[in-house]
Amino acid sequence: MKVAVIGLGKLGIPMAAFYAEKGHDVIGSDIMPDLVDSLKKGTYKTCEPGVEETLQAFSGIKFTTSIKEAVEFAKLIFVVVPTPSEEAGDFSDQFLVEALYDIGEGIKCSKEYKIVVVVSTIMPGTMEQVVIPTLEEVTEKSCYKHFGVCYNPEFIALGSVMYDMDNPDVVLIGSNKQEDAIILQNFHISNISGLNACIHTMSFINSEIAKLALNCAIVAKISVANTIASVCEAIEGGDATVVTEFIGDDSRIGHAYFKPGLGYSGPCFPRDPRAFIELASEVESVFAMQEACEIVNNDVVTRIVYRVMDLVPKKSIVSILGTAYKTDSGVIEESCILQVANILVNAGYKVHTYDPIAICNSSSIEECLQDSELCIVATEARKFKDLNFDTLSVPRILDCWGIYREHKDFIKSKGIEYCQVGVALD
Ligand SMILES: NC(=O)c1ccc[n+]([C@@H]2O[C@H](COP(=O)([O-])OP(=O)(O)OC[C@H]3O[C@@H](n4cnc5c(N)ncnc54)[C@H](O)[C@@H]3O)[C@@H](O)[C@H]2O)c1
């Protein structure tokens, strides 16, 4: 299949690499000339696993700043441009509309029936109220007759985008024309290696609601685990890992995203539920649960700050291992631990940070831990799991994800005070 990916960002580039790896003829397009240039020259750098290697191995992928050229080339046109959150929580469609104008110019000049596949996260109603009218206006052609449109958001995690695309749990296709949906469905079936994918095709409006609602369900699950953590921390002998592992064995709940630890963060989790709250208020519906999740999520930050204050006095050096919003990612958007760091700095602590990929102020773990009174381990990076406690010079550890809980007696035997988020202090 001839495929265009419009918008070569955190999601678009791994998508282009993935489709090339699956044997499709891929063209990628972006408005940033330097970015396109680096992709053309093979100098593009990313920490997203597999992407650089795949771009090198499949050097036939074309890159262009001309969206019209990309559209003329392709049958399926994936649109992965930003849809930033507005203050109220809904998404701006400004970049999407700009891209649609250029895409429309390409469709106008072409005789082939092409399908525009919106991947960007959009507010419910956008496909029928914005995408189709904009394309019809620019192309002076009729949707469904001369070109098709689908909504097809991706459910991937940064740090494993290509793997997740190959092994999805769910594929969501919004379409009001069965033939378009079938083409896209067959395209995905031909690409997916994982055997567990459920492909759901539904109307535009239901797919737009479903994209946001799925992330609402995930953050609700995370928030239940963190509420349990908060209660366990406050009760002598309480241990949220023990409690959530028990609950997760019940197949109605499951273990994924059901762990005491830091709050949800990153580019999708906080903003999709916020958009849902805004949608609910627009239609005068109640969505108190998502507001409660925000409260629980903010409480995680507060609890960790208070824990630090309990453990070490102001002016102490606190070291933080892991600044990214999750392990193996360079993204710090809404990072829970950086919110903790900011509060601590404002309260008079000195904060050293280290991350193998994301932004930090130390160049190594050793430098980060230098003179530190307390080390907060905030991601599950391999480097952190492999710390050598025989040589580690830090008096206290706050383990946000329980990565050392199996070794806590050994750690204590080295004279290091060990605490875990979600576990009451001894
Ligand atoms: N990053 C994720 O984990 C993730 C996951 C699911 C959904 N999404 C959604 O995918 C969309 C893109 O996210 P991202 O993280 O890749 O964004 P990004 O900011 O990393 O990249 C977007 C790219 O689009 C380009 N662009 C902007 N306007 C353009 C235009 N008119 N024509 C062509 N290119 C244009 C930008 O130059 C940029 O390179 C968003 O709607 C986001 O919500 C992202």
The ligand as a Tripos MOL2 file, in Angstrom:
@<TRIPOS>MOLECULE
LIG
   44    48     1     0     0
SMALL
NO_CHARGES

@<TRIPOS>ATOM
      1 N1          2.8450   11.1470   21.3160 N.am      1 LIG1
      2 C1          1.9720   10.2450   21.7540 C.2       1 LIG1
      3 O1          2.2810    9.3930   22.6130 O.2       1 LIG1
      4 C2          0.5700   10.2000   21.1960 C.ar      1 LIG1
      5 C3         -0.2270    9.0950   21.4860 C.ar      1 LIG1
      6 C4         -1.5210    9.0490   20.9780 C.ar      1 LIG1
      7 C5         -1.9900   10.1140   20.2360 C.ar      1 LIG1
      8 N2         -1.1960   11.1760   19.9700 N.ar      1 LIG1
      9 C6         -1.7410   12.2770   19.1840 C.3       1 LIG1
     10 O2         -1.0490   12.3770   17.9560 O.3       1 LIG1
     11 C7         -0.9720   13.7560   17.5620 C.3       1 LIG1
     12 C8          0.4830   14.1030   17.3200 C.3       1 LIG1
     13 O3          1.1990   13.9120   18.5140 O.3       1 LIG1
     14 P1          2.7900   13.9330   18.5740 P.3       1 LIG1
     15 O4          3.1200   13.6420   19.9780 O.co2     1 LIG1
     16 O5          3.3720   13.1000   17.5030 O.co2     1 LIG1
     17 O6          3.0430   15.4900   18.2420 O.3       1 LIG1
     18 P2          4.4280   16.1990   17.9600 P.3       1 LIG1
     19 O7          4.2650   17.5970   18.3910 O.co2     1 LIG1
     20 O8          5.5570   15.3800   18.5190 O.co2     1 LIG1
     21 O9          4.5760   16.1420   16.3700 O.3       1 LIG1
     22 C9          3.6820   16.7220   15.4850 C.3       1 LIG1
     23 C10         4.3900   17.0340   14.1750 C.3       1 LIG1
     24 O10         3.4210   17.5850   13.2830 O.3       1 LIG1
     25 C11         4.0490   18.6200   12.5320 C.3       1 LIG1
     26 N3          3.0460   19.5070   11.9550 N.ar      1 LIG1
     27 C12         2.3750   20.5230   12.5510 C.ar      1 LIG1
     28 N4          1.5160   21.1020   11.6710 N.ar      1 LIG1
     29 C13         1.6570   20.4240   10.5090 C.ar      1 LIG1
     30 C14         1.0470   20.5510    9.2470 C.ar      1 LIG1
     31 N5          0.1200   21.4700    9.0090 N.pl3     1 LIG1
     32 N6          1.4430   19.7170    8.2720 N.ar      1 LIG1
     33 C15         2.3810   18.7850    8.5030 C.ar      1 LIG1
     34 N7          2.9900   18.6150    9.6860 N.ar      1 LIG1
     35 C16         2.6210   19.4210   10.6900 C.ar      1 LIG1
     36 C17         4.9730   19.2840   13.5200 C.3       1 LIG1
     37 O11         5.9870   20.0080   12.8500 O.3       1 LIG1
     38 C18         5.5020   18.0810   14.3060 C.3       1 LIG1
     39 O12         6.6890   17.5840   13.7410 O.3       1 LIG1
     40 C19        -1.6330   14.5510   18.6930 C.3       1 LIG1
     41 O13        -2.9690   14.7970   18.3810 O.3       1 LIG1
     42 C20        -1.5580   13.6100   19.8740 C.3       1 LIG1
     43 O14        -2.5790   13.8260   20.8130 O.3       1 LIG1
     44 C21         0.0870   11.2440   20.4150 C.ar      1 LIG1
@<TRIPOS>BOND
     1     1     2 1
     2     2     3 2
     3     2     4 1
     4     4     5 ar
     5     4    44 ar
     6     5     6 ar
     7     6     7 ar
     8     7     8 ar
     9     8     9 1
    10     8    44 ar
    11     9    10 1
    12     9    42 1
    13    10    11 1
    14    11    12 1
    15    11    40 1
    16    12    13 1
    17    13    14 1
    18    14    15 2
    19    14    16 1
    20    14    17 1
    21    17    18 1
    22    18    19 2
    23    18    20 1
    24    18    21 1
    25    21    22 1
    26    22    23 1
    27    23    24 1
    28    23    38 1
    29    24    25 1
    30    25    26 1
    31    25    36 1
    32    26    27 ar
    33    26    35 ar
    34    27    28 ar
    35    28    29 ar
    36    29    30 ar
    37    29    35 ar
    38    30    31 1
    39    30    32 ar
    40    32    33 ar
    41    33    34 ar
    42    34    35 ar
    43    36    37 1
    44    36    38 1
    45    38    39 1
    46    40    41 1
    47    40    42 1
    48    42    43 1
@<TRIPOS>SUBSTRUCTURE
     1 LIG1         1 GROUP 0 **** ****
